[in-house]
Amino acid sequence: MSITKAQIEKRKDYIGSSDVPAIFGLDPFRSPYDIYLDKTKEFAPQKETTAMSRGKFMEPALLMFARSLLGRINTRSPEKIINPTSTVSLIDHPDAVVVKDGEPIEAKSQSIYSEEKWGDEGTDQVPDRVILQCGCHILCNDTDICHVPADVAYRGFLMFMVKRDKDIIGRIVEKCDEFWNKYVKTNTPPPNTLPSPETIRRLIRVPKKTISIPNGAELVRARQEAAARSKEAGKVFEVADLALKAALGDAEAGTFDGGMATYFQYHRKAEEKIREAYDYRSIKIVKER
């Protein structure tokens, strides 16, 4: 669901359904650290990614698909805010709700590169992160079901259904309350997790602000050592890569005991304002089965 700039800013004071999977460490795109920073720091506007663009254009089609199965739906469903505990508030904006019973709808579009597993249509065999997001929708909208129309890679449009599970909902409330009190309210980064590179890039820096880095010497030393190892590994790989290409001579493929090495030419299409189209070659190893 597309939300406004004002809604994005408002979400800093709440935990949203899309935050829940990340808090549990089950979001492939965001970590608990990302959510902590999102609630405590300021960010530059996010540029639309390929995944975001695909989701934006696929959502209307998925909601039309949902309407064909569920009847009338409301794509302007009202914002829901609940206080499951005395110290944390949840905010919810489902993609739509079924008019007749208010059941929330969470549309999903899967990339062909995703490794997430989707099971049989009509079941709750969806990725764990979707289970958690639907659980939050069910809790905030006080329903027993959340519908999940999904564009599943290589399978097309399918409808899934997640039912209320009191144990999952209880765990969501417990985990969100713990996260808010231990990390957001105390302005303390959650341990054993790191933010995504995109979050770090968008974080607005305070001009002329200088801090004492916790464990700074250790972090700097680890980075320098990793950089040295990476540079050395790059040199080793370059030599091995060139040796294999040289062994191919003017051939595009060669066999070896156990498989085949190919060096075919590929074409990458242009992306507007990012890069021009170009051709390139890449070594690929195909092992015998």
C-alpha positions as CSV (number, residue, x, y, z in Angstrom):
1,M,0.0,0.0,0.0
2,S,1.3,3.4,-0.9
3,I,1.4,5.8,2.1
4,T,1.9,9.5,2.3
5,K,5.0,11.4,3.5
6,A,3.0,12.5,6.6
7,Q,2.1,8.9,7.3
8,I,5.7,7.8,7.0
9,E,6.7,10.5,9.5
10,K,3.8,9.5,11.8
11,R,5.0,5.9,11.8
12,K,8.1,6.9,13.8
13,D,5.9,6.8,16.9
14,Y,4.5,3.4,16.2
15,I,5.4,-0.1,15.0
16,G,3.8,-0.9,11.7
17,S,2.9,-4.3,10.2
18,S,5.7,-4.1,7.8
19,D,8.2,-3.4,10.7
20,V,7.2,-6.6,12.5
21,P,9.0,-9.2,10.2
22,A,12.2,-7.1,10.4
23,I,12.0,-6.9,14.3
24,F,11.9,-10.7,14.2
25,G,14.9,-10.9,11.9
26,L,12.8,-12.4,9.1
27,D,12.7,-9.6,6.5
28,P,15.2,-10.2,3.7
29,F,15.4,-6.4,3.1
30,R,15.5,-4.9,6.6
31,S,17.0,-5.8,9.9
32,P,16.1,-5.0,13.5
33,Y,18.8,-2.3,13.4
34,D,17.1,-0.7,10.4
35,I,13.8,-0.5,12.3
36,Y,15.6,1.0,15.3
37,L,17.2,3.7,13.1
38,D,13.9,4.3,11.4
39,K,12.2,5.2,14.7
40,T,15.1,7.2,16.2
41,K,16.9,9.0,13.3
42,E,16.1,11.2,10.3
43,F,16.5,10.0,6.7
44,A,16.7,11.4,3.2
45,P,13.8,10.5,0.9
46,Q,14.1,6.9,-0.4
47,K,14.6,6.4,-4.2
48,E,12.3,3.9,-5.7
49,T,14.0,0.5,-6.2
50,T,13.1,-2.1,-8.9
51,A,11.4,-4.1,-6.2
52,M,9.4,-1.1,-5.0
53,S,8.4,-0.2,-8.6
54,R,7.3,-3.8,-9.3
55,G,5.2,-3.9,-6.2
56,K,3.6,-0.5,-6.9
57,F,2.5,-1.5,-10.4
58,M,1.5,-5.1,-9.4
59,E,-0.6,-4.1,-6.4
60,P,-3.6,-2.7,-8.4
61,A,-3.7,-5.9,-10.5
62,L,-3.5,-8.1,-7.4
63,L,-6.3,-6.2,-5.7
64,M,-8.5,-6.6,-8.9
65,F,-7.7,-10.3,-8.6
66,A,-8.8,-10.3,-4.9
67,R,-12.0,-8.5,-5.8
68,S,-12.9,-11.2,-8.3
69,L,-12.7,-13.8,-5.5
70,L,-13.8,-11.9,-2.4
71,G,-16.3,-9.4,-3.8
72,R,-16.3,-5.7,-2.9
73,I,-13.1,-4.4,-1.3
74,N,-12.1,-1.0,0.0
75,T,-8.7,0.1,-1.1
76,R,-8.9,3.2,1.1
77,S,-9.2,1.3,4.3
78,P,-9.0,3.4,7.5
79,E,-5.8,3.6,9.5
80,K,-5.9,1.5,12.6
81,I,-4.0,2.2,15.8
82,I,-4.1,-0.1,18.8
83,N,-2.3,-0.2,22.2
84,P,-1.8,-3.9,23.0
85,T,0.4,-3.0,25.9
86,S,0.9,0.2,28.0
87,T,4.2,1.0,26.3
88,V,3.9,0.2,22.6
89,S,1.4,1.1,19.9
90,L,0.8,-0.6,16.6
91,I,-0.3,1.2,13.4
92,D,-1.8,-0.6,10.5
93,H,-2.5,0.2,6.8
94,P,-3.5,-3.0,5.0
95,D,-3.6,-2.8,1.2
96,A,-7.4,-3.2,1.3
97,V,-10.2,-4.7,3.4
98,V,-13.2,-6.8,2.3
99,V,-16.3,-4.6,2.6
100,K,-18.7,-7.2,4.0
101,D,-16.5,-8.3,7.0
102,G,-13.5,-5.9,7.2
103,E,-11.0,-8.7,6.7
104,P,-7.6,-7.2,5.7
105,I,-5.9,-7.9,2.4
106,E,-2.1,-8.0,2.0
107,A,-0.9,-8.1,-1.6
108,K,2.5,-9.6,-2.4
109,S,4.6,-9.7,-5.6
110,Q,7.5,-12.2,-5.7
111,S,10.7,-11.5,-7.7
112,I,11.9,-14.4,-9.9
113,Y,15.2,-14.1,-7.9
114,S,13.5,-14.6,-4.6
115,E,14.1,-17.9,-2.7
116,E,11.1,-17.6,-0.5
117,K,8.7,-20.6,-0.6
118,W,5.0,-20.3,-1.4
119,G,2.9,-23.4,-0.9
120,D,-0.5,-24.6,-2.0
121,E,-3.1,-22.0,-3.0
122,G,-5.9,-21.4,-0.4
123,T,-3.6,-22.3,2.5
124,D,-1.4,-20.3,4.9
125,Q,1.8,-21.8,3.3
126,V,3.4,-18.4,2.8
127,P,6.8,-17.0,3.9
128,D,7.2,-16.5,7.7
129,R,7.5,-12.7,7.2
130,V,4.1,-12.7,5.5
131,I,2.6,-14.7,8.4
132,L,3.8,-12.1,10.8
133,Q,2.6,-9.2,8.7
134,C,-0.8,-10.8,8.4
135,G,-0.9,-11.5,12.1
136,C,-0.4,-7.8,12.8
137,H,-3.3,-7.0,10.3
138,I,-5.5,-9.5,12.0
139,L,-4.7,-8.1,15.5
140,C,-5.2,-4.4,14.5
141,N,-8.4,-5.1,12.5
142,D,-9.8,-7.6,15.0
143,T,-10.6,-10.3,12.4
144,D,-9.9,-14.0,12.1
145,I,-8.5,-14.0,8.5
146,C,-6.1,-12.0,6.4
147,H,-6.3,-12.6,2.6
148,V,-3.0,-12.7,0.6
149,P,-3.3,-12.3,-3.2
150,A,0.2,-13.0,-4.5
151,D,2.0,-13.0,-7.8
152,V,4.2,-16.0,-7.2
153,A,7.2,-16.4,-9.6
154,Y,6.5,-18.8,-12.4
155,R,3.0,-19.7,-11.0
156,G,1.0,-16.5,-11.6
157,F,-1.7,-15.0,-9.4
158,L,-2.7,-17.2,-6.4
159,M,-4.8,-16.5,-3.3
160,F,-3.6,-17.5,0.2
161,M,-5.4,-17.2,3.5
162,V,-3.8,-16.7,6.9
163,K,-6.0,-17.4,9.9
164,R,-5.8,-15.9,13.4
165,D,-3.2,-17.7,15.6
166,K,-3.3,-16.5,19.2
167,D,0.2,-17.8,19.9
168,I,1.7,-15.9,16.9
169,I,-0.3,-12.7,17.9
170,G,0.9,-13.0,21.5
171,R,4.5,-13.3,20.3
172,I,4.1,-10.3,18.1
173,V,2.9,-8.2,21.0
174,E,5.6,-9.4,23.3
175,K,8.4,-8.9,20.8
176,C,7.3,-5.5,19.7
177,D,6.9,-4.3,23.3
178,E,10.4,-5.6,24.1
179,F,11.9,-4.0,21.1
180,W,10.3,-0.6,21.8
181,N,11.3,-0.5,25.5
182,K,14.8,-2.0,25.2
183,Y,16.0,-0.2,22.1
184,V,13.7,2.6,20.8
185,K,12.9,4.3,24.1
186,T,16.5,4.0,25.4
187,N,18.0,5.0,22.0
188,T,20.1,1.8,22.1
189,P,21.0,-0.2,18.9
190,P,19.8,-3.8,19.1
191,P,22.8,-6.2,19.4
192,N,24.0,-8.8,16.9
193,T,22.5,-7.0,13.9
194,L,23.6,-4.4,11.4
195,P,21.6,-1.9,9.2
196,S,21.4,-2.4,5.5
197,P,23.7,-0.4,3.2
198,E,20.7,1.5,1.9
199,T,19.7,2.7,5.4
200,I,23.2,3.9,6.1
201,R,23.3,5.8,2.8
202,R,20.0,7.6,3.5
203,L,20.8,8.5,7.1
204,I,21.0,12.3,7.5
205,R,24.3,13.2,9.1
206,V,24.5,16.1,11.5
207,P,27.1,18.7,10.2
208,K,30.2,19.0,12.3
209,K,29.0,16.4,14.8
210,T,31.8,14.2,16.2
211,I,31.4,11.3,18.6
212,S,33.5,8.8,20.4
213,I,33.0,5.5,18.6
214,P,32.3,2.6,20.9
215,N,35.0,0.0,20.4
216,G,36.3,2.3,17.7
217,A,39.9,1.0,17.6
218,E,38.6,-2.6,17.2
219,L,36.1,-1.7,14.5
220,V,38.7,0.3,12.5
221,R,41.3,-2.6,12.8
222,A,38.7,-5.2,11.7
223,R,37.8,-3.1,8.7
224,Q,41.4,-2.5,7.7
225,E,42.2,-6.2,8.0
226,A,39.1,-7.1,6.0
227,A,40.1,-4.6,3.3
228,A,43.6,-6.2,3.1
229,R,42.2,-9.7,2.8
230,S,39.7,-8.6,0.2
231,K,42.4,-7.0,-1.9
232,E,44.6,-10.1,-1.7
233,A,41.6,-12.3,-2.5
234,G,40.8,-10.1,-5.5
235,K,44.4,-10.6,-6.8
236,V,44.3,-14.3,-6.3
237,F,40.9,-14.6,-8.1
238,E,42.1,-12.3,-11.0
239,V,45.0,-14.7,-11.6
240,A,42.9,-17.8,-11.5
241,D,40.2,-16.2,-13.7
242,L,42.7,-15.2,-16.3
243,A,44.3,-18.6,-16.3
244,L,41.0,-20.3,-17.0
245,K,40.1,-17.8,-19.8
246,A,43.6,-18.3,-21.3
247,A,43.1,-22.0,-21.3
248,L,39.9,-21.6,-23.3
249,G,41.9,-19.9,-26.1
250,D,39.4,-18.7,-28.7
251,A,36.7,-21.2,-27.6
252,E,33.5,-20.1,-25.9
253,A,33.3,-23.3,-23.8
254,G,35.5,-26.1,-22.6
255,T,34.9,-29.4,-20.8
256,F,36.8,-30.8,-17.8
257,D,36.5,-33.9,-15.7
258,G,33.3,-33.2,-13.9
259,G,31.6,-30.5,-16.0
260,M,32.0,-27.6,-18.4
261,A,33.2,-24.0,-18.3
262,T,31.5,-21.5,-20.6
263,Y,32.5,-18.0,-21.6
264,F,29.5,-16.8,-23.5
265,Q,28.6,-13.2,-24.4
266,Y,25.5,-11.6,-22.7
267,H,23.6,-8.4,-23.3
268,R,22.4,-6.1,-20.5
269,K,19.6,-3.7,-21.4
270,A,19.9,0.0,-20.7
271,E,18.2,1.4,-17.6
272,E,16.9,5.0,-18.0
273,K,19.2,7.5,-16.2
274,I,21.3,4.7,-14.8
275,R,23.3,3.1,-17.6
276,E,23.5,2.5,-21.3
277,A,23.1,-1.0,-22.8
278,Y,26.2,-3.0,-23.1
279,D,27.5,-6.5,-24.0
280,Y,29.8,-8.5,-21.7
281,R,31.2,-12.0,-21.2
282,S,31.1,-14.0,-18.0
283,I,32.6,-17.3,-17.0
284,K,30.0,-19.9,-15.7
285,I,30.7,-23.3,-14.4
286,V,28.2,-26.1,-15.2
287,K,28.9,-29.3,-13.2
288,E,27.8,-32.7,-14.2
289,R,24.9,-34.2,-12.3
